[in-house]
Amino acid sequence: MRKRILYIGNDLQVNSFTATYISFFSKMLKKEGYKVRTASTRNNKALRLGEMLSMIIRYKDSTDIVLIDTYGAMNFYYAYFVGKACQILNMEYIPILHGGNLPERLDGSRKLSASLFGNAKINIAPSKFLYDSFKSYGFDNLQIIPNSINTENYPFKERSAFRPKFLWVRRFQKRYNPLMALKVLQMIKKKYPEASLCMVGPEKDGSMATCKKLAKKFDLDVRFTGKLKKKHWAQLASNYDFFINTTSVDNTPISVIEAMSLGLAVVSTNVGGMPVLIQNGHDGILVPEDDERTMALKIIELIDNPVEAKRICENAREKVELFDWSLVKEQWNKVLAS
């Protein structure tokens, strides 16, 4: 009999573009026959935490395991308080680790981290990057299960030519360095005046407004879509040939995995877990953090050498087949059955 799961995370339905994994993963678990409850859909942070904790108490006797989406920023405290409630109520829980800044949290909040992660049934790391980071802090209750997608929802588009048309998908937040994308576009425009950029994602800290000012100042062809559902930006991707990931902090982001599945040539900063996800020159291109000049030059090289770009895209699609839910689900079934 499948276990009864309470899945705690930021299930913000009104903001359909978020870094959260809960919407996709909870649906997949239900299809596997698990009974899954989720929380929370509240936008207000205090109400969100209140709903999370109240559901722990309310469903204590009808829950076999609690899954907790765990990030390194402020959302870490949601995970900590939920984990503490589980400990008090003697409930098993599994943190699902997200975010390239989680190692900073391990260092900055050592006692809270020891309590949350040390008392977990197991901690699930989506990449060797986070697995090794947690190992280095003395945690042994770890297992790697990669982030997953349904590759059939992200069909591969074969490209024989690569135009200077770029897609960027993330929240507009300083840690994701959206300004770098515009600086890259500005440099490439010198050789390819028709170069354009589409930026998908919601405003977070004023970065979008800054990007819009820069685009207007230098007459850059930039489209700002705001937040989009994943299926909509996946459809939009067919109009573009490159996916640029400019982040300063990262793990193995779902958006990059989806871009690889769609056949976009991925060019990313070499930070966090990115070198674990992408083998430089084989299934993507990695450049130093905050180095728009190198990123622009690498993109131009691929535009001028479409055979090489095509090879990289084909290798990327082959790699992301390993992230398909049909394979990943078996690893989760084993963890949840134990």
Secondary structure by P-SEA (a helix, b strand, c coil): cbbbbbccccccccccccccaaaaaaaaaaaaccccccccccccaaaaaaaaaaaaaaacccccbbbbbcccccaaaaaaaaaaaaaaabbbbbbbccccaaaaaaaacaaaaaaaaaaccbbbbccaaaaaaaaaaccccbbbbccccccccbbbbbbcccccbbbbbcccccccaaaaaaaaaaaaaacccccbbbbbbbbccaaaaaaaaaaaaacccccccccccaaaaaaacccccbbbbbcccccccaaaaaaaaaccbbbbcccccccccccccccbbbbccccaaaaaaaaaaaaacaaaaaaaaaaaaaaacccccccaaaaaaaaaac
